[in-house]
Amino acid sequence: MKPFEFLEKMDEKKENMIEIKEISRFEGNSIILGLPDVGLVGSIASAHLIDQLKLKEIAEINSDIFPPIVVVHKHRPMSPIRIYANNEIGVVISEVPISPDMINPLMESLTEWFKSNKLELVISIGGIPHPNRLEIDKPKVYGVSTSKRLDGVLRKNKIEMFEDGLIVGPSGIMLKKCMEKGINAVYLMAESHYKYPDPGAAASIINAISKILKMKIDVKLLLEKAEEIRITARDLMKRTEDVMKKMEKMHEKEIPMMYR
């Protein structure tokens, strides 16, 4: 090894470290991962879950590889990526797009945290672009899981299986890492607009979560505030679209394999 090479590697590893700073312990057994992606489905659904279930912040996630952004809520600075929870369920939410260099270290840290908390189920949520979304009243939800038992759970709740195709971005990596670590996980995708915030698709996702977790989560307010949400989420949608382009996701605007 060349002189200082070891120190250089240590510095590089340090720069890639993700810190999950707990405010309080997570006592639940299931968690929802809703990150900015197609139609901001995961972001919108996560924000609604936090509001409806009155979840409290239990952890913030920080790293030098995150963009230099601090969000402000109720005149207090906060990390843009946080975990909320009650004694049953948790939600991971991000107010910044997850860039390609953030994906692997963030998913690795999150899955390690899930494993250390002995979670029974991780549900990652997002959108899948549909070319005729404007003609769809109630977007369909598709699912993929890490085990045959969970396949059965999806089928029992009338969630159509995602049989073939590509999952690009954080949710795909999350599924892979959960499989490697023996964590039960599913990924739910709702038919969605590609580059417009889609509260209707988020409502379909929440209805699917309600069935899986046997919880009653009202989506009436979400649908009533759909236009307001579309307006307030425009900036995050634009920044997320830019990141998706970097991940070569523009081909997903075409008809996905399942519709051919």
C-alpha positions as CSV (number, residue, x, y, z in Angstrom):
1,M,0.0,0.0,0.0
2,K,1.3,3.4,-0.9
3,P,2.1,6.0,1.8
4,F,-1.1,7.8,3.0
5,E,-3.3,5.4,0.9
6,F,-4.8,4.0,4.0
7,L,-5.6,7.4,5.4
8,E,-7.1,8.4,2.0
9,K,-9.4,5.3,2.1
10,M,-10.4,6.2,5.7
11,D,-11.3,9.7,4.6
12,E,-13.3,8.5,1.7
13,K,-15.2,6.0,4.0
14,K,-15.8,8.8,6.5
15,E,-17.2,11.1,3.8
16,N,-19.7,8.4,2.7
17,M,-21.0,7.7,6.3
18,I,-24.7,8.1,7.0
19,E,-25.7,9.1,10.5
20,I,-29.1,8.1,11.8
21,K,-29.4,10.3,14.8
22,E,-32.2,9.0,17.1
23,I,-34.3,11.4,19.1
24,S,-36.2,8.4,20.6
25,R,-36.4,4.7,20.1
26,F,-38.6,3.2,17.5
27,E,-41.1,0.8,19.2
28,G,-43.1,-0.3,16.1
29,N,-42.7,-3.3,13.8
30,S,-43.4,-1.9,10.3
31,I,-42.0,1.0,8.4
32,I,-42.9,2.9,5.2
33,L,-40.1,4.2,2.9
34,G,-41.5,7.1,0.8
35,L,-38.8,8.9,-1.2
36,P,-39.1,11.4,-4.1
37,D,-39.6,9.5,-7.4
38,V,-42.1,9.1,-10.2
39,G,-45.0,11.5,-9.6
40,L,-43.7,12.1,-6.1
41,V,-46.1,9.3,-5.1
42,G,-43.9,8.1,-2.1
43,S,-43.3,11.7,-0.9
44,I,-47.0,12.7,-1.0
45,A,-48.2,9.4,0.6
46,S,-45.6,9.6,3.3
47,A,-46.5,13.2,4.2
48,H,-50.2,12.2,4.4
49,L,-49.4,9.2,6.6
50,I,-47.4,11.4,9.0
51,D,-50.2,13.9,9.2
52,Q,-53.1,11.5,9.5
53,L,-51.5,9.2,12.0
54,K,-50.0,12.1,14.0
55,L,-46.5,10.6,13.9
56,K,-43.7,12.2,15.8
57,E,-40.1,12.7,14.6
58,I,-37.9,10.0,16.1
59,A,-34.7,10.4,14.0
60,E,-32.9,12.6,11.6
61,I,-30.5,11.3,8.9
62,N,-27.4,13.3,8.1
63,S,-24.3,12.9,5.8
64,D,-21.7,15.0,4.1
65,I,-22.8,13.4,0.8
66,F,-26.3,15.0,1.1
67,P,-26.9,18.3,-0.6
68,P,-26.2,21.4,1.6
69,I,-29.8,22.0,2.4
70,V,-31.6,22.5,5.7
71,V,-35.4,22.6,5.7
72,V,-37.4,24.8,8.1
73,H,-40.7,23.8,9.7
74,K,-42.4,25.9,12.3
75,H,-39.4,28.3,12.3
76,R,-37.0,25.4,13.2
77,P,-34.2,24.0,11.0
78,M,-34.4,20.3,10.3
79,S,-32.6,17.6,8.3
80,P,-34.3,17.1,5.0
81,I,-34.4,13.3,5.6
82,R,-36.2,12.2,8.7
83,I,-38.0,9.2,10.4
84,Y,-41.4,9.6,12.0
85,A,-43.2,7.0,14.1
86,N,-45.7,6.0,16.7
87,N,-45.7,2.7,18.7
88,E,-46.9,0.8,15.7
89,I,-45.6,2.2,12.4
90,G,-42.7,4.4,11.1
91,V,-42.3,6.5,8.0
92,V,-39.0,7.6,6.3
93,I,-39.5,10.8,4.4
94,S,-37.2,12.9,2.3
95,E,-37.6,16.5,1.2
96,V,-34.7,16.3,-1.2
97,P,-34.3,14.0,-4.2
98,I,-32.0,11.0,-3.6
99,S,-29.1,11.4,-6.1
100,P,-27.2,8.4,-7.5
101,D,-24.3,8.9,-5.1
102,M,-26.6,8.9,-2.1
103,I,-28.5,5.7,-2.9
104,N,-26.2,2.9,-1.9
105,P,-24.9,4.4,1.4
106,L,-28.3,5.6,2.4
107,M,-30.0,2.3,1.7
108,E,-27.2,0.4,3.4
109,S,-27.5,2.5,6.6
110,L,-31.3,2.3,6.6
111,T,-31.4,-1.5,6.2
112,E,-28.9,-1.9,9.0
113,W,-31.1,0.3,11.2
114,F,-34.2,-1.7,10.2
115,K,-32.3,-4.9,11.1
116,S,-31.1,-3.6,14.4
117,N,-34.7,-2.6,15.3
118,K,-35.9,-6.1,14.3
119,L,-38.6,-4.8,11.9
120,E,-41.2,-7.3,10.7
121,L,-42.0,-5.5,7.5
122,V,-40.5,-2.7,5.3
123,I,-42.9,-1.2,2.7
124,S,-41.2,0.9,0.0
125,I,-43.7,3.0,-2.0
126,G,-43.5,4.9,-5.3
127,G,-45.0,5.4,-8.7
128,I,-44.8,3.6,-12.1
129,P,-45.5,5.9,-15.1
130,H,-48.6,5.1,-17.1
131,P,-48.9,6.7,-20.6
132,N,-52.7,7.1,-20.2
133,R,-52.8,8.2,-16.5
134,L,-55.3,11.0,-17.3
135,E,-57.8,8.4,-18.3
136,I,-57.5,6.4,-15.1
137,D,-59.9,7.2,-12.3
138,K,-58.4,4.9,-9.6
139,P,-54.7,4.0,-10.3
140,K,-53.9,0.4,-10.0
141,V,-51.2,-0.7,-7.5
142,Y,-48.5,-3.3,-8.4
143,G,-46.2,-5.0,-5.9
144,V,-43.0,-7.0,-5.7
145,S,-41.7,-8.7,-2.6
146,T,-38.7,-10.5,-1.1
147,S,-40.5,-13.8,-0.3
148,K,-43.2,-16.2,-1.4
149,R,-45.0,-15.6,1.9
150,L,-45.2,-11.9,1.1
151,D,-46.3,-12.7,-2.5
152,G,-49.3,-14.4,-0.8
153,V,-50.0,-11.2,1.2
154,L,-50.0,-9.1,-1.9
155,R,-52.3,-11.5,-3.7
156,K,-54.6,-11.8,-0.7
157,N,-55.0,-8.0,-0.8
158,K,-55.7,-8.0,-4.6
159,I,-52.4,-6.2,-5.3
160,E,-51.2,-7.3,-8.8
161,M,-47.7,-8.7,-9.0
162,F,-45.0,-6.8,-10.9
163,E,-43.8,-9.8,-12.9
164,D,-41.0,-8.4,-15.2
165,G,-39.2,-5.1,-15.7
166,L,-36.7,-2.8,-14.1
167,I,-36.7,-1.0,-10.8
168,V,-34.3,1.8,-10.9
169,G,-33.3,3.9,-7.9
170,P,-33.6,3.7,-4.2
171,S,-36.5,1.2,-4.0
172,G,-34.8,-1.4,-6.1
173,I,-31.6,-1.2,-4.0
174,M,-33.7,-1.3,-0.8
175,L,-35.4,-4.6,-1.9
176,K,-32.0,-6.1,-2.8
177,K,-30.4,-5.1,0.5
178,C,-33.4,-6.3,2.5
179,M,-33.2,-9.7,0.8
180,E,-29.5,-9.9,1.6
181,K,-30.1,-9.1,5.3
182,G,-33.2,-11.3,5.7
183,I,-35.6,-8.4,6.1
184,N,-39.2,-8.8,4.9
185,A,-39.9,-6.1,2.4
186,V,-42.3,-5.2,-0.4
187,Y,-42.3,-2.4,-3.0
188,L,-45.7,-1.0,-3.9
189,M,-46.0,1.0,-7.2
190,A,-49.1,3.0,-8.2
191,E,-49.9,4.0,-11.8
192,S,-48.8,7.6,-12.0
193,H,-48.0,10.7,-14.0
194,Y,-44.3,10.7,-14.7
195,K,-43.3,14.3,-14.0
196,Y,-46.4,15.8,-12.3
197,P,-47.2,15.4,-8.6
198,D,-49.9,12.7,-8.4
199,P,-52.0,12.7,-5.2
200,G,-54.5,10.3,-6.7
201,A,-51.7,7.7,-7.1
202,A,-50.6,8.4,-3.5
203,A,-54.2,7.7,-2.4
204,S,-54.1,4.3,-4.1
205,I,-50.8,3.4,-2.4
206,I,-52.2,4.4,1.0
207,N,-55.3,2.3,0.4
208,A,-53.0,-0.7,-0.3
209,I,-51.0,0.0,2.8
210,S,-54.2,0.1,4.8
211,K,-55.1,-3.4,3.6
212,I,-51.7,-4.9,4.2
213,L,-51.3,-3.5,7.7
214,K,-55.0,-3.8,8.6
215,M,-55.2,-0.1,9.4
216,K,-57.8,2.5,8.5
217,I,-56.2,5.5,6.9
218,D,-58.5,8.1,5.4
219,V,-57.5,9.6,2.0
220,K,-60.4,11.9,1.7
221,L,-58.4,15.0,2.7
222,L,-55.6,14.0,0.4
223,L,-57.9,13.9,-2.6
224,E,-59.6,17.1,-1.5
225,K,-56.3,19.0,-1.4
226,A,-54.9,17.4,-4.6
227,E,-54.6,20.7,-6.5
228,E,-52.9,22.4,-3.5
229,I,-50.5,19.6,-3.2
230,R,-49.7,19.7,-6.9
231,I,-48.8,23.4,-6.6
232,T,-46.7,23.1,-3.4
233,A,-44.8,20.0,-4.7
234,R,-43.8,21.5,-8.1
235,D,-40.3,22.5,-7.0
236,L,-39.5,19.1,-5.5
237,M,-40.9,17.4,-8.6
238,K,-38.7,19.5,-10.9
239,R,-35.6,18.7,-8.8
240,T,-36.6,15.0,-8.7
241,E,-37.1,14.8,-12.4
242,D,-33.5,16.2,-12.9
243,V,-32.2,13.4,-10.7
244,M,-34.2,10.8,-12.4
245,K,-32.7,11.9,-15.7
246,K,-29.3,11.4,-14.3
247,M,-30.3,7.8,-13.4
248,E,-31.3,7.3,-17.0
249,K,-34.9,6.9,-16.1
250,M,-36.3,8.9,-19.0
251,H,-37.0,5.6,-20.8
252,E,-39.6,4.8,-18.2
253,K,-41.8,7.5,-19.8
254,E,-42.4,4.9,-22.6
255,I,-44.9,2.1,-22.1
256,P,-43.5,-0.2,-19.4
257,M,-43.1,-3.9,-20.3
258,M,-46.2,-4.9,-18.3
259,Y,-48.5,-2.9,-20.6
260,R,-47.0,-4.3,-23.9
